[in-house]
Amino acid sequence: MMRYRSYLLTFLSVFIVFGAWEIAGRIPVSYSFPTFIETIAAFWALLMDGRMFVAYVETLKPLVVGVSISAFLGVGFGLAIGLSRKFDWLFSPIFVVMQTAPLAALIPLLVMIYGIGLTSKVAVVLIMAMPVIVLNTSGAVRNTLVSIIEMAQAFLGTKRDVIFKVILPAASPIIFAGLRLGVSAGFIGAVLAELKITPTGVGDIITYSRSIADYPSMYAAIMSIILLAVIFLNVLERIEYFLFKGKKQVYASDL
């Protein structure tokens, strides 16, 4: 019963958003704001002529490379920062600055250093995704319950045992949540790189459609990014649920 209710509420929220979009497009709030139906028609046209698939081949290159590197290095740096005060002092400020730095102002500098190719776009994804993963991972490791660690030490657990059998399992849900946030930030970075560095992939569709006032296609491309990000995040959420299904989520409405 609860599952059907959740599906109903999800459908209702989607219906409200798309219904409001359709109404706003018909008023219209702006002549450059198409209706939801026009956007869906443009989205279907982009799929049928193959432009959407060709665009995503280009867009996914920096995204996949950047997110993979961010996940591997981000979790590693996060663990080191969470487990070592010296690493914390040395590296935490770097990732805090990366997270708060205005990325749009850094892109010209990246272009000067790496050019306008794949490397610059991967760098943008890294700047967006890695700080989120590192800071979530380090926070999760650092905030592991001291009582659990002391109990493991009381049972003569070595430092390696404490890290791999106590700290990592306890921190895993938050680390995985950080990975999901990192993927979301990586999507933003990949699209921003295409818009600011070279208009390729989905960014090219957005830029070109805007230049010829084909606003339904422009919004269709933007909607496709959101849709793909939602699919990715839902897949990661399913994986997270499968891995940590023993840990029940508690909501205030359930109390």
Buried (B, 14 or more C-beta within 10 A) or exposed (E): EEEEEEEEEEEEEEEEEBEEBBEBBBEEEEEEBBBBBBBBBBBEBBEEEEBBEBBBEBBBBBBBBBBBBBBEBBBEBBBBBBBEEEBBEEBBEEBEEBBEEEBEEBBEEBBEEBEEEBBBBBBBBBBBBBBBBBBBBBBBBBEBEEEBBEEBBEEEBEEEBBBEEBBBEBBBBBBBBBBBBBBBBBBBBBBBBBBBBBBBBBBBBBBBBBEEEBBBBBBBBBBBBEEBBEEBBEEBEEEBEEEBEEEEEEEEEEE
